[in-house]
Amino acid sequence: MAGRFEGLSDLEWKLFEDLLPQSAEKRGRGMPHVPFRKVLNTQLYVLITGCRWCDIPQGEQWASKSSAHRWLKRWYEEGTLEKLKARILAVAEEKGMIDWKYGAVDGSFSPWERWR
């Protein structure tokens, strides 16, 4: 079920701020890079609400879909997304929000084909 997300609070941003580069290197001419907080807001919006990239909201706290998607790919390749996920899981575990005794695996999207 889709959730609601209005953007990271200042406290939530502090949780992730040190995992992201202070500023992106400039590749030459063009527009300056959007702040990483806006990029992360947009990426989390897509994950939490389940909306399509073309339906992300516009406003002061959001990045464009192209910026958010480009940084998603780059952070995945660099391992930054794994660090973000590990930080979230560590905080949730510390607060007792995860019970590791239970788990589920959904194989409905598995590429495996049955024998006929």
C-alpha positions as CSV (number, residue, x, y, z in Angstrom):
1,M,0.0,0.0,0.0
2,A,1.3,3.4,-0.9
3,G,2.4,5.7,1.9
4,R,2.7,9.4,2.4
5,F,6.0,11.2,2.4
6,E,6.5,15.0,2.7
7,G,10.3,15.0,2.8
8,L,13.1,14.4,5.3
9,S,12.9,16.3,8.6
10,D,16.1,18.0,9.8
11,L,16.7,15.1,12.3
12,E,16.2,12.5,9.6
13,W,18.5,14.3,7.3
14,K,21.2,14.3,9.9
15,L,21.0,10.5,10.0
16,F,22.1,10.3,6.3
17,E,24.1,13.5,5.7
18,D,27.5,12.1,6.5
19,L,27.0,9.1,4.1
20,L,26.7,11.4,1.1
21,P,29.5,13.5,-0.5
22,Q,29.6,17.1,0.7
23,S,29.2,18.3,-2.9
24,A,29.3,16.7,-6.3
25,E,32.2,17.4,-8.6
26,K,31.4,19.7,-11.5
27,R,31.6,18.0,-14.9
28,G,32.1,21.3,-16.8
29,R,29.4,23.6,-17.9
30,G,25.8,23.4,-17.2
31,M,23.4,23.7,-14.3
32,P,24.8,23.3,-10.8
33,H,24.0,20.1,-9.0
34,V,20.8,19.9,-6.9
35,P,21.4,19.5,-3.2
36,F,21.6,15.8,-2.1
37,R,18.8,16.3,0.5
38,K,16.4,17.1,-2.4
39,V,17.7,14.1,-4.4
40,L,17.2,11.7,-1.4
41,N,13.8,13.2,-0.7
42,T,12.7,12.4,-4.3
43,Q,14.1,8.9,-4.2
44,L,12.4,8.1,-0.9
45,Y,9.2,9.6,-2.2
46,V,9.2,7.1,-5.1
47,L,10.0,4.2,-2.8
48,I,7.5,5.1,-0.1
49,T,4.5,6.1,-2.3
50,G,5.1,3.7,-5.2
51,C,4.6,6.4,-7.7
52,R,6.2,6.4,-11.2
53,W,9.2,8.6,-11.8
54,C,7.2,10.8,-14.1
55,D,4.7,11.5,-11.3
56,I,7.0,12.8,-8.7
57,P,5.9,16.1,-7.2
58,Q,7.4,19.5,-8.0
59,G,8.4,21.9,-5.4
60,E,11.1,23.3,-3.2
61,Q,12.0,20.1,-1.4
62,W,12.1,17.8,-4.5
63,A,14.7,17.2,-7.2
64,S,13.9,16.6,-10.9
65,K,13.2,13.0,-11.9
66,S,16.3,13.0,-14.1
67,S,18.6,14.2,-11.3
68,A,17.1,11.8,-8.7
69,H,17.3,8.8,-11.1
70,R,20.9,9.7,-12.2
71,W,22.0,9.9,-8.6
72,L,20.2,6.7,-7.7
73,K,22.2,4.8,-10.4
74,R,25.4,6.4,-9.3
75,W,24.9,5.8,-5.6
76,Y,23.9,2.2,-6.3
77,E,27.2,1.6,-8.3
78,E,29.3,3.4,-5.6
79,G,27.7,1.4,-2.7
80,T,26.2,4.5,-1.1
81,L,22.7,2.9,-1.2
82,E,23.9,-0.1,0.7
83,K,25.3,2.3,3.4
84,L,22.0,4.1,3.6
85,K,20.1,0.8,4.0
86,A,22.6,-0.4,6.6
87,R,22.1,2.8,8.6
88,I,18.3,2.5,8.5
89,L,18.4,-1.1,9.6
90,A,20.9,-0.4,12.4
91,V,18.6,2.3,13.8
92,A,15.5,0.2,13.5
93,E,17.2,-2.7,15.1
94,E,18.5,-0.6,18.0
95,K,15.0,0.7,18.6
96,G,13.6,-2.9,18.6
97,M,11.6,-2.3,15.4
98,I,12.9,-5.5,13.7
99,D,12.3,-9.0,14.8
100,W,14.9,-11.1,12.9
101,K,13.2,-14.4,13.9
102,Y,10.6,-13.9,11.2
103,G,11.1,-13.3,7.5
104,A,9.4,-13.9,4.2
105,V,10.6,-14.3,0.6
106,D,8.4,-13.5,-2.3
107,G,9.2,-15.6,-5.3
108,S,6.3,-14.4,-7.5
109,F,8.7,-12.4,-9.7
110,S,11.4,-15.0,-10.0
111,P,12.7,-15.6,-13.5
112,W,12.7,-19.4,-12.9
113,E,10.4,-21.3,-15.3
114,R,8.6,-24.4,-14.2
115,W,8.9,-27.8,-15.9
116,R,6.1,-28.4,-18.2
